[in-house]
Amino acid sequence: MSQAFLNYTFNNGLTLVAEKMSGVRSAAMAMLVPCGAATDPVGRLGTANVLSELVLRGAGTRDSKALTDYLDTLGLQRSSSASVLFTRFAASALSARVMEGLPVYADILRRAMLPEDGFEPARDLALQSLDGIDDDPRGKLMIKLRECHWPWPFGRNVMGSKEELEALTLEETRAAYQTRFTPKDAIFAIAGDIDPQRVTADIERLFGDWTAPAATHIETASTQRPYYFEEQQTEQTHIGIAYRSVDETHPDYYLARLAAEVLSGGMSGRLFTEIREKKGLVYSVSANYSSLPGVGAIMGYAGTSNERAQQTLDQFIIELQRLSDGVTNEELDRAKIGLKSSTIMSNESTGARAGAIAHDWLIRKRLRGVEEIIASIDSVNVDRVNAYLKVNRADNFTITIIGPKELKLPS
């Protein structure tokens, strides 16, 4: 599949990244606006989450129903959500339909109505999502793990808190739209059956004169909370473990990624084999590489019965630390195959590619094709991985636990 990349930053700070993909008839776009939980005002966490819903309740000359009906007639598969750093809008369909939809998204980003009668329903949806977390202990645990491990404010819960959502007003939400929906540092990504030059002209026409205050600067602070326990009377105990890793721009990034694949690359991964299959301690166990700009981490999860919880935590730590003893050629080969397979398969989806090039620009300020990624994976050998693991031992853990009783932590 041939690839042709384009990136262009307009005078107002909006960056367009595009990839022309051969052999497809569809296209997908992803728009990242720098309005995320990290920039929510103190005492109003959840503002970005509410706003990501409210902006869809009418924009330009279309009220909420007309806007939804029009996007439906285009056949757009679409989504919107707030994250820590951005509010993200995504849409995919036949290429011509995606291009037809661009003016509507210009209205959403620049001319949203933010109607009074839409505010309460948008906030109620946020509150319902927050209430639903109590029924999802694993999801709740991972939220707490990120909150405890990432430097402030990257660990903030995007959904917010009940008290702060209930205190949020329409006026505050409208003010957030005016000051935080800005082209500065925004990213527009599109991939598929497109003409990059036409896309550039259309984006310039629709967004080129968009002006707004500069994006809010995010100050970070090291606020690691190494331990969190929440008592919950359930039949299971949920365990989260995180520790530092290199960020995605580091020369050792693929060494860290492949080591994580050895740990948790499917049913042949060490965690599954040693903790679930051999010892029968858990019903679910995993560890994955996670990153934000400038920081990386390995984040793990184990779900187990209450009577096996202490042994599970102990064995989880043992396996993480045993990784520093090195991996085998066979393990590394399996890890490479798994990572390359997922890379190639995602490359066949226009939606995945739009997300990937947006992420590349956010993290690396450049775009990578699948050939470059595969070559980087292939360049790794077992000696390099083991040298990395010897120096970068798993330690300084952040541990979160939800269950009926506390566990003894590793010394």
N, C-alpha and C positions, 0 to 999 in steps of 0.2 A: 504494500500500500504506500504509494508515494505521498510525500508531505511537503507542503510549502507554508512557511511561517511568515507572519507579518506582525510587527509590533510598532506602535506609534503613540507617542504621548502628546496630547493636545496642549495648547497654551494654558488651559484652565486646570491642568494636572490630571485629567482623565487619561488613562492608558488603555488603548485598544490592543488586544492580542488576538490573532486569528490564525487558523490552520485550515488550509484547503485539503480535504481528504478525497482521494479517488475511490471509485467503486461504491459510493453511497449516494442516495438521493435526498437524504434528510440533512438537517442541521440542528444544532443546539447552541443556545447562548446561556451564559452565566454572568450576571451583573453583581459585582461586589461593591457595596457602598459602605464607607467607614463609619458605620453606626452600629456598634456592637456592645455587648455587656460591659466590656472594659472601659467604655466611656460613658456608661450610665452614671448620672449624678449620685453622689453619696445620699442614701436614704430613699432612692428611687430606682433601685435595681429591678429590672424587668421592663423598663421603658422601651428599650429597643425591641423586645419581644412583642409588646402590645402594638408598637408602631408598625412592625412587619405585617400585621394583620389589618390594621386600620387603613393603611395606604391603599389597600385593594378595595375599599368600600367607596369607590367613586374617584374619578380622576379626569382632568380635562373637561370635556362637555358631557361625559357619561356618568350617570349615577351608578350605584353599586350593581344593580341588576343589569343595566345596559353594558357595563364594563365586563361582567362575567359572561353575559350572553355573547358579546362580540368575540372574546377570546375563545369561547367554546366553538363558535362558528369557524374559527381558523383551525380548529383541531389541535390546539397547543396542549401538550402535556406539560404542566407547569407546577412550580412550587415556590414558596417564599419562606424564609426562616431567618431568625437572628442567630448569630454565633458570638463568640467572645470578641472578635475583631470587626466583623462585618455583618450587615444585613444582606442576604443573598437572594436574588431572584433568578430563577432558571426556567427555561422553556425549550421544548423540542418538538419538531414536526417536520413535514416536508419543507425543503429549504425555502421555497417561495412564501410559504405561510409564516415562517419565522421572520422573514424580512418584512412581511405585511404587519406583523405584530410590533415591530420596533417603535413606531410612533406612539402606540399605547403605553409601552414601558417608559417612553420619554415623559408622557403625561403622569404616570405613576410616580416617577422619581422627581419630577419637577413641579407638577401641578395637581397633586393629590388634594381631594376635597376635605378629607379628615372630618367627616360630618359628625355633628353632635350625637345623632341617633345611632351612630356606628361605634361610638367609644365604649359604651357599657358592654355590648356583645363581644367586642375585641378583648376587653379586659377580662370578661367572664371566661373566655376561652383560655386565656393565660392562667387564670386561677384554677380552672378544671384540670389543665395539664399538670399544674403543680400538685393538686390533690391526688392525681393518679400515680404520682411517684411512690406514695406509701404502699401501693399495690405492686410495686416493682422493686423489690429490695436490691436486686443487682444494679439496676439503673441508678437507684438512690446512692448505693455504695460508690459507684464510679464517679458520680457527681462530687461526693465528699472527698474521694481520692484526689481528683483534680484540684479541688478547692484547697486541700491541705498541701499538695505537692508543688503546684506551679507557683512561680513568683507572682505577687499581687500586681495587677488585678487580673492576670490571665486565668486564674482559677475560679473566677466568679461564676455563680450559677446563672446561666442565661435566662432561665425561667423566672428568676427573681425570688422574692419572698412574699408570703401572703400579706403581711403587714404593710410592706412598701407598695405592693400592687394596689391594695385597697386605698392607700393614701394618694395614689397617682391621680392627677386631674387631666382633663382634656386640654386645658391651657398649657400644662407642662409638656404634654405629648406633642402638641402643635409646635411648641418652642423647640423641642428636640428635632422635629422635622426641618424646621427652618435653619438650624445651626449645624446639624449633623448629617443631613443628606446633602453631601457636597461632592463636587467632581474631584477635588484635591485628594489624591491617593486612591480614588475609585478605579476599579478594573472592569472593563467590558471584554469578555472572552466569547468567541464564537468559533465553532468548528463544524466541518461537514462539506456539503456540496455548495460552496460559496465562491463568490468573486471577491477576493480581499480588497481590491481597489474600489469596488462598488460599496462594500461594507464601510470602508474608510470614509467615503463621501457621504453616506447616509448617517453615520455616527457624527460626523462633523456638522451636518445640517441639523440634526436633532439635538445634539448636546454641545456643540462648539461654543455657543454663547451662554452656556449654563455657568453662572457665577454664584458663589456662596462663600461663607467664611471658610478659612483653612480647616482641615481636619484636626480634631482634638489630639494634641500630643499626649502619648501614654507614658507616664512615669512608672517604672517597675521597681519593686522592692523585694528582697529575699525574705519571704514570710513563711518558710516551710514549717508546717505543724506536723511533727513526726508520727503522731499517734492520735487516732480518733476512734472512740467506741460509742455505739448507740444501742441501747438495750431494746430488743424487740422480741416478744415472746412468739417465736416461730419454731417450726420443726427443723429448720436449716440455719446454718451459720454462713454468712457471706464474708469473704476475706479479700481485701484489695492490697496490693503491694506495688510501690513505685520506687524507682531509683534513677539517678541521673544518667544521661547518655549524651553523645555529641549531637549538635544540631545538623540540619540537612546540608548546610554549606561546608561542613568540615570535611577534610580529605578522607577521614575514616568513616564517613557516613555509611558506605555500603558494607564495611566490616561489621558495624553495629547492626545494620538491618539483617544481614545474613546470620549473624549470631542469634538474633531474635527469632529468625525462621527455624534455626536448629532447636530452639526452646519450644516453639509453639507452631511449627509448620504442619498442621494437620495431625492425623492419627499416628504419624511416625515421629512427631516431636517429642522431645525428652519429657516435658511435663505430662503429656497424655500417657506416654508409655510407662514412666516411672511411678507417677502418683495415682493415675486412674487404673491402668491395666494391671500393673504388677502388684500394687498395694491396695487397690480398691478403696481409696480414701475419699474420692470425690465423684460427683456426677458431672461436673464441669470444671475445666481448668484451662487457662490460656495466659499468654503474655505477648504484648504487641508493642512495637515502636510507635511513639507518638511525638509530635513536634509542634512548635509554634515558632515564629521568627526569633532566631537566636538561641533557642533552648530545645533540648530533646530529652526524652525519658523512655524507659521501659515501664509499661503499666500492666500489671497482672491481676487476674481474678481467679478465685476458687470458691465453688459452692459445695458444701458438704453437710453431713448430718452433725448435730450438736455434739454427739459423743466422739466423733472423729475430728473435731475442729482443731484441737491443740496439735494433734499429730500431723494434720494437714498443713498448718502454718509452719511447723518445724520442718517438714519435708520440703515444702515450697522454698523456704530459705536455703536449705541444703542444695537443692537443684540449681537455684540461681547462683550461689557461690561456687558450686562445682564447675560451672561454665568456665571459670578462670583457669581450670586445669587444661582446657583446650577442647577442640572438636576434632572429629575424624574426617578423613577425606570423603568417606561415604556419607556422613551427615552433611558436609558442606555441599556435596553434589546434589543431594536431595533438596537442600535449601535453595540452591541456585535454580533448579528446575521449577520449584514452586513459585519463586519470585518472578522468574522470567515468564512463566505461564500466565500468571495474573496480570503482568504488564502487557503481554501481547493480547490477551482477551479484552482487557479494558480499552486497548487501542482501537478495537473494532466498534466501539460505541461512541457516537458523536457527543452524547451527554457526558460520558466519562472523559473524553478528550477536552471538551470545553472546560470542565472542572480542573483537569490536569494542567492545562496551560495557564489558567488563572492562578493556580497554586504555584506553578513554576515562577511566574512573574512576581508573585507576592514574596516568595522565599528567596529566589535566586536572581531576580531581575533579568532573566533570559529564558528562552524556550528550548526544550529538549525534545528530540524525536525519539521514537522507540529504539532505533538503532543505537543511539548514544547510551541509552539506559541499559540495554542488553550488553553492550560492550563493557560498560562499567562493572556490571555483575560478573561477566566472564573474566575480567582482569583480576578478580580476587582469588587468591590461593590460600591454602590451609595455613601456611606459615605466617602470612600477614594477619589472618584472623586470630590465630593463637597468640601472636605477639601483642595484638591489640587487647585481647581478653586478659592477658597476664598483667598488663598495666592498668586496665580499666575494670577492676574487680567490682562486683555488685556489692554495694554497702550504702551506709547512710539512708536506710529505707524509710519511706513513708508507709505506714500501715493503717488501714481502716478496717473496722470490723462492725458488722451489724448482726446481732444474734442475742440469745438469752443471757450470755455471760461473757465476761472479759477473758482474754487468753494471756498466757505468759509470753512476753515478747522476747525475741532473741537478745542475748547480752552483747 
